[in-house]
Amino acid sequence: MRVEGQELKSAGRSGLLLVKLALVIAAAGLFAYSLSGFAMPNGLPNYENWWLMMVAIGTILAALTFRTDFQTVGIIAATLIIGFSAQLALRTPFWHQHFRFVPSFLSYTMIAFLLIQVVVAAYYFWRQRIVRQLPRVFSEFGWIRSIALIAAIV
């Protein structure tokens, strides 16, 4: 005998599975498109193709962890992957600190993902009350060393 709530629960799971599968397939298609872009001389610049590959990896990670016990970790990891790769893609070359901004749709999208990364990180820092502990950590580490570390990272 089936209970009405169980039918709804199984229908919700199968719908969620279809959404996850659709996201993974779309991300795999984006990955394949950007990978093939390296062979096309008139396509997107290589750094944009590389960034699209990182978006695909982040999307797959977020899709696989969505509505599981690891959802928070998946969202944080996906935004870190996409955000940090956007930071690298906007620099000339990848490993130097020279900022390159060529006005294009993908450049604006990269900056938007940087802002999303900031919002997600700030939300989880605030939620875990890590922000309140920063003055104590900075004072124990030393304010000058803390400022030097932040300046070196940024």
N, C-alpha and C positions, 0 to 999 in steps of 0.2 A: 504494500500500500504506500503510495507516494503522498507526501504532505505538500501542500501548496507552496509553502516557503522554500522547500528543497528544490522545486522546479524552477522557481525564480532565481535561486542562488546558482543553480547549474547553468541557467540561461545567461546569467550575468558573467559567469566564468568563461563560457564559450565566447561571448561577445568581447570580453577583455582579451582573450587569447587571439581573436581575430584582429583586434586593434594592434596588439603587440606584434603579431605577424606582419601586418600591413606596414607598420613603422620600420621593422627590420628589413623588409623587402625594399621599401623606399630608400632606406639608408644604404643598402647594398647597391641599389641602382645608382645613387649619388656617388658612392665610392667608385664604382666601375666607370661612370661618366668622367669623374675627375682624374682617374688613373689613365683613361684613354686620352685625356686632354694634354698629357705630357708629350704625346706623339704628334699632336696637331700644332704646326707652327703658327697658324693664324687664330688659334683659340685663346683661351684665357691665359694670363701670365702664370708661370709655374707656381709662384707663391699663392695665388688664388686657388689653383688646383689642389695644392697641398692643404690649404685651409679647408676646402670642401671635403677632403678625405678625413680630416680631423672632426669636422661636423658630423660626418657619417658615423665615425667611431663613437663619438659622444652620444649620438642619437640611438645607436644600437645599445649602448650601455644603459641609457635612461629607459629605453623600452623594455629591456630584459629585467630591470629591477622595479619597474612600475607596479604598484599595488602588491609588493612583497614586503618582507621584513627589512629588506635592504634598500627601500625606496629613497630614504634620506641620503644614504651613502652614494647611491646611483646618481641622484640629482647633483650632489656636490661634485662628484667625480666628473660627470658630463660637463658641468659648467666650467670646471677647472681645465679640462682638456680643450674645450672650445675657446675659452677665454684666453688661456696662455698661448694657444696656437694663433689666435688673432693678434696677440701682442707681438709674437715672433714674425707673423706675416706682414705686419705694418712697419717692420724695421728693415733697413737696407744694410748689408745682407742680413739674413736671419739672426746672426749672432752678435751684431753690432748695435749700438744704442742710437743710431741715426734713425729718426722717425720719417717714414715715407707715407705720404697721403696723396694718392691719385684719386680724384673724385670719381667714384664709380659706385654702382649699386652694392657690390660686394665690400668695398671699403666702408661704406656707411653701415652695412650689416655687421662687419667686424667690430666697429665701434659700439654698435648696439649690444653685441654679445659681451663686450668688455663691461658695459654698464650692467647687464644682467648678472655677470659674474660678481660684480661689486654688491649688488642688491642681495643675491643669494648668500654670499659670504657674510655680509653684515647681518642678515636675518638670523643665520645659524649661530654666529658669534653672540648676538644679542640674546637669542633663545637659550643658549647654554651658559649665559652669564659670564662669558669669557672677557667681555669688554670691561667689566668691573674689576677684573683681576689684573688688567694691563698696567695700571700705575704701580702696583706692588712689584710686578715682574720687572718693569723698567727700572725701578729704584734699586732692586736687588742686583740686576745686571749692570746697572750704571747708566745714567741718562745720556752721557756722551757716547758710550758704546752703542746704546740703543738707537740713538739718532744716526750714528755712523752706519749701523747695520741697515736701517731703513733707507738711508740715502744710497747705499750700495745696491740694495735690492731694486729700488725704483730707478 
